[in-house]
Amino acid sequence: MPPFLKQSLKTFAEAAANIRDNKETSLIAIFTISVAITILGLFLLVYFNLNNVLRGLSEKLQLVVYLKDDIQESGLKKVEAMIRDEEKIWKWEYLSKDNALRAFREKLKDKSAILEGLDANPLPASFNIYFKEGYRNYEEIKLLAGKFSAAQGVEDVDYGGGWILRFEAAIFFLKIFITAVGGLLALGLITIISNTVRLSVYSRHDEIEIKKLVGATRWFIQAPFLVEGIIQGMAGVVFYLGVLIIF
């Protein structure tokens, strides 16, 4: 058997023996690693779910271009061409006056009877415009709002500027909070695992000193601890996965 393989097997056997002979310390280490992984997993779960929620909300940011009632078909096509040629736009939908009134009736539900007395449809036709990722911010939307408001046949534009500013501020502070929590969590987990390793080393202080006295190299002393840590880490992951499967 090659010397390297022989030494590796010996190191692994020593690490396994250390775990067996120090059950309490090993169980504490495995439990600590499992808890650390669980906390980290929960944090990542919250982080990714929150990211999905924010992405979903940002996709709903829109610019509504209201058209004049007397706009001609040619004017309508020009506005649509402007929208189609704008690279910042992800998608859009045209809402005619009749469809706008129908949607408003559906929104009112049981109260839609108040619209029965209308002599004419007061709602304008409109384009609802949604933006590509990277352009879903106040400055870009405001810039496009100014461009479309100057177009012929456009009555007004609405993009909820105040709401967008509040939304961006909320995202900014939320990202800072998540980063801070993630950093503190990582620091805490590193500290916990580090202290667990120190406890394991301290519990075998006499054993380490004896090895030093008989001339053992630094690597010969450290290798079993390294392998032991790997085994405990894998056991912690298996325990964590088992908890996930059960619950």
N, C-alpha and C positions, 0 to 999 in steps of 0.2 A: 504494500500500500504506500503511495507517495507520502512523504513526510507532511506536506501541507494538508492533505486530506485527513491524515491521522491526527494532526494537531487540531483541525477543525472539529472532528468528531469528539475529541477529548474536551474541547472547549464547550461544545454543545451539551455533552454529558455532565460536565461540571455545572453549567448553568441550570440544567434540569434538576440536578441534585440540590443546588442552592434554593430553587423554588420549592422543592419538596421539604427541605429542612427548615425553611423559613416561611411556612404557610401563611401566618398572620400578616407578615410584611408584604408578601406577594399578593394576597387577597386585597389588602388595602390599596396596593399599586394598581391592580386590575380594576377595582371598583372606582378609583380616582380617575383613571384613564377613561372608563366607560362614562362617568358623569361628565368629564370634560368634553368628550365627543358628543354626548347628548346635548349639552348646552350649545356647543358649536353648531350642531345639526339644527337645533331649534332656531338659532339666530339666522342661519343661512336660509331656512325655510321662510321665516318672517321677511328677510331681506328680499328674496326672489319674488315672493307673493306681493310684497309692497311695490316692487319694481313693475310687476305685471299690472297692478292697479293703476299706478301712475302712468304707465304707457297707454293703458286703456282710456284714461281720462284725457291724456294729451291728444289721442286720436280724435276725440270729440270736439276739440277746439275748432271752431268754424268761423267763416266770414260769410255773412248773408248779404247778398246784393239784391236790393229791391228795385224792381223795374217800374218805369212810368206806365200808367194805364194806356196811354196813346202810342206806345212804342210799336213801330212797324216790324214786320217779319225780318226785314233786312237789318234793322237795328239789333234785334234779338240775336241774329246770327253773328253779328260783329262782336257783341259782348261774349257770346259763347266761344268765338274764335280766340278772343283775348284770354279767356280762361284756359282753353285747350293749349295755347302756345306758352303758357306760364309754367316754367320747369319746377317751380316750388309747389305746385298744386298736385295733390295725390289723387283726389277724385272730387266729383261734383255731381249735383243733381238739380234738375230744373223742376220747379213747382209752379204750375199754372195757377191763375186766380181761382178757378173752380176747385182744383185739388187742394189749394191752401184753405179754402172755406170748408171743404169736406174734412180735412185734417183737424181744423179748428172745432168743428162739430163733434168729432170723435173725442177730442180732448176734453170738451165740456161735458160729454156723456149725458147725464140726466138733465143738465141745465141747458142743453142745446136749443130748447124751445124759445129762449130769448132771442134767437136769431131769426125766428119765423117772420117777424115784422119788418125785416129789412127789404127796402125797395131795390137795392142793388148790392152787389158784392163789394164790400169796402176793402178787402184784402188785396194787396198787390201780388203780381207774379214775382218769383225770386229765384236766384241761384244759391244753393247752399254749398259752400266751398270748404274742402278739407285739405290739410297740408301734409307734405311729406315730412318724415322724421328729419330733424335738423332745422326745420323752418317753423316749428311749432312754438314760437316765442313772440313776445309782445312787439318787438321792433319789426320783425319780418311781416307779421300780420298787419300792423299799422301801416307799413309801407305799401302793401298791396291794397289795403282799404282806400288809401289816398289815390292810388292809380285807378281803381274801379269807380270811385266816386266821381271822377272827372270824365268818365266815359259817357258818350251820348246815349240817352235813353235810360240812364240810371237815376232813380229818384233818391235813393239813400243807401247807405251801407251800415251794417251793425256787426261788431265783433266782440262786444263785451270787454272793452279795454281794461276797465277796473277789475273785473273778475280774473282776467288773464294775469294782471300784475300780482294780485293776491295769490293766485295759483302758483306762479313762479317763485314768489317769496316763500310760500309754504314748502315747495320742493327743495329750495335752497337750504332752509333751516333743517328740513328733514334729513337731507343728505349729510349735513354737518353732524346732526345728532346720531345718525346711523354709524358714521365713520368713527365718532368719539366712542360710542358704545362698543363697536367692533374692536377698536384699539384697546380699550380697557378690558374687554373680555379676553382678547388674545394675551394681554399681559398677565391677567389673572390666571389663565389656564397654564401659561408657561411657568408662572410662580408655583402653582399647585403641583404640577408634574415635577418641577425641579426639586421642590421640598420632599416629594415622595421618593425621588431617587436618592437624595441626601440621607433620608431616613433609612433607606435600604443599605446604603454604604456604611452609615454610622453603626447600624445593628451588627455589621460584620467587621468592625474596626480591628478587633484582635486578630481575626483571620488574615486580614490584609497585612498587618504588621508582621505576622509570622512569615508570610510569603516574602516580604521585603528582606527579612533577616536571613532567609535561606538563599537569597540572591535572585529571586524571580524578577524578570524584566517588567517594565511598566505595562507593555502590551499584554503580557501573560496575566497580569493582575486585572487589567481593564476589560479584556476580551469577554470573559464570562458575564460581567455586568452588562456589556453591550448586547450580547446574545439574550441574556435574561430580560433586558428591557424590550427587545424585539418580540420575544415570546409573550411577555405581559401586554405589550401593545396590541398584538394580534388577538390575544384572549379578550382584551377590552373591547376591540372592534366586534368580535364574535358575540360577546355578551350584549353589546349595543344593538346589533342586527337582530339578535334573538328577541330583545324587548320590542323592537319595531314590528317583528312578525307577529308576536303575541298580541300587541295592542293595536 
